[in-house]
């Protein structure tokens, strides 16, 4: 009985309500058996029999392995007795090649530039995000072991592990896409995988202006702040586009400076010549060898950095980051999870306390107020778009409170168009930053037109 029929019967009082599965609640999908399942199985096995150990030879270049796989695939499919059309043969060859060389059913999704996120809820249910909206798709894994093999392949490539003793992991794909995997026992319904894709051709500021993320005036202001060595925090919720904005803002860093990036999983794509990339490391199977973001921030101070870019601070590393900003490493940039500029200050205070240092709240606030110059607030709106909704200057302390001044705010009053997309843009509040004179002394001038009230 379908979900709709059962609900109708309940309304008529004919049957007691039956349990409704999550799949039915969020939209069931009829699964059909792959008509080429047996053929692909035979081709796959023949490929393994023919190539054998070469498939797992670490000394064999990937390009050479791919050429051998495709040649053997073609010969194996040509010898297949089952009548197949040319398109069917091409499809089988591609899917088996994806399984051997790539990530199985995920490979076409990884190649699709319109997909920004891939969510695997067990072997049979895969969702993707396009233009900020989530859609189910028909692709699936054969079974739970198939999904686990793909997860093991992803995490193994970056020296991570996932098993019952360490059932969750953050990793990355070769193109920098972020991967999170969770397996039983903490994943009750089977292994789950989330991939946040990053474009192989990184977005530029022109792309973000086209998307409506910010405006030319905001772009020019942020570029001036980076050139003028202002300390910047990019704040926002999960999936709001903080890393993309961090990438774009970091592209304004001068070529002649020594830049150190610090991340949990390396995602930033800086194209300056003098960039040193550091990545944290989890503990090994014996529970040793863990290198945290905080350790990397401390170590980076001994590497003669001009700029420090931290992908995200989420713990006691906030204290070390603030101290670096306060002790001569001006122009550093980081991100933090928070819902507003004011909340980001509270989050930083809380994370400093997580460092285990017994400091009075006022001392922490003075550290924050002295270190930060600018907070860029980003949000993912209900229409799926990612926008910068506020750019606020940190003025300093007034009594016990850190004072902020909004320089740019999103125009929420513009409403929505016929398709439900927000019409508003980031607009100047008409206030000039207090540090404008400091930028002028450094040879960076802010155009007065940037701060005309309502300028975009």
Order of alpha helices (4+ residues) and beta strands (2+ residues): alpha-alpha-alpha-alpha-alpha-alpha-beta-beta-beta-alpha-beta-beta-beta-alpha-alpha-beta-alpha-beta-beta-alpha-beta-alpha-beta-alpha-alpha-beta-beta-beta-beta-alpha
